[in-house]
Amino acid sequence: MSGRPCSHGRHWLSEPENHENPRGEAEIDTIAVHPPPADHFIVRGGVECAGAHLIIDLFEAERLDDIDHIADTLVACVNAAGATLLHIHLHPFEPNGGVSGVAVLAESHISIHSWPERGYAALDVFMCGSADPAQCVEVLREAFRPARVSVTEFLRGQGA
């Protein structure tokens, strides 16, 4: 359908159509049409959803107390996934050296909580649009060298 945005930009207006009424007078109709939303929903495995949310557990992992390494790894995950980084906030804990934090993305987030004394880290990687959270898994393997990795995927927003 051809058209133009309305004055407030929230709808598309179809091109005016000329009609004749019973008295022979011309009438012009303009119809407001809502375009498909730019909500960045995706279709994954035939399912329409807001995005893929990965729950990732790293076991017997290394460098979970190195806040600079964690920050660099989150940036590498963002880049590998094709996402857009807005902000990173990491907080170190003492005395065990664990780190909790989040990379806030235009496409959603990556969060991490680490327990270096146990060699364990819990991560959430949620992304919508064309970003691919699965690309983060190999980055995390290389960065933290875990003996074991568990990944569970949830498709968020099904039926919304």
Helices and strands as residue ranges (DSSP letters): E 3-5, E 12-14, E 17-20, E 26-29, E 32-33, E 42-44, E 47-49, E 51-59, H 67-81, E 85-92, E 99-105, E 108-115, E 120-127, H 135-144, E 148-156
